[in-house]
Structures are given as structure tokens and as C-alpha cells.
Amino acid sequence: MPRSRKADAVPTLSRRPSWALLALAALGLILVAWSVSNVSDRTQRAAAVQNAMMLTESVRAFRTLYSNEVISRLQGHGIEAAHEPEPDTTVLPLPKALSLELADAVGRSHLEATTKLYSPYSFPWKPDQGLPDEFASRAWIELSIDPTTPVQSFEEREGRLFLRYATSDVMDESC
């Protein structure tokens, strides 16, 4: 019995992939890759914020401990503390100064981070005074309104993404 042309056409078409189906599959793969990339970016950003928060809290805890357990005990024994003590003296660094050194040491070795202290008020021992850029100015304003909420911003420099993270640090008696 001879075959009809219509009957031959159906099996032949079902054996060939449709261009529309291939385009849909390619679009699906592109969307999955884009989604994975976005999840990766969000995860990296969240990890950077978490690291900044942990470094900030660790340094704050260290400064409090150093103030209460070291500086307060030594002041009654004639040992002084200064912002930048000279090497080979009995003068110890003030809690804020040693805390910044600790934050920089930890940041450089593990996090590619630097720590800075900003204020619109002058620090007599610091050569670079004031709020150096737009982020520092915005952070100062926002932290003056709500000192409990950190200010953060992701900025691109030299093709890399950097987190800027600011918290309030109110001076106390040990300062």
C-alpha cells in the first residue's frame, strides 16, 4: 500500500529539533546563568558586610577590654598612654590608637580591609583632618541621626567592587 505524503511529513518533523525549541532552551540557560551570577553577587556582598560588621564589633570589644583591663590599671602606676607613643618608652598607645592598629592588621592580612577614623572635628595628632569624601560626609550625617544603624556603600574602583562600612563610635572617658 503506498504511503501518503502527509503521513511521511509527521514522522520526519518529529525527528528534527525545532529551532524555536532550541531558542527557548538557550534562553532558559541564559536566565539560569544570570540568576546564578546574581545569587553569587548577593552572597559576596552579604559576606563583605558580615565581615565588616564582625571586624567592627571585635575591635570595639578589644578597645573596651584594653581600656578597662590595661589602661585603667596602669594609670595609677605612673604609666601614661598617648595617641602615638614613641618607640622604646613606657608610654602605651591609647585604646583608640591600638584598636585602629589591630583593625588594620587584621584587615590587611585577612580581609583586604583598611580602617579609618573620621570626624568633622579636628584630631590634633592626625595630619588628615575632617571628612574626606562624600561617603564620609553622608555617613556622618546618617550616624548623627541614628548611631545604631551602620552606613554602607559598594563602590567600584579600578575594576573591583569595594564595601565602605561606617559605624558610630561615641567618645567615652577612656578617649
Secondary structure, 3 states (H helix, E strand, C coil): CCCCHHHHHHHHHHHCCCHHHHHHHHHHHHHHHHHHHHHHHHHHHHHHHHHHHHHHHHHHHHHHHHHHHHHHHHHHHCCCEECCCCCCCCCEECHHHHHHHHHHHHHHHHHCCCCCCCCCCCCCCCCCCCCCCHHHHHHHHHHHHCCCCCEEEEEEECCEEEEEEECCCCCCCCC
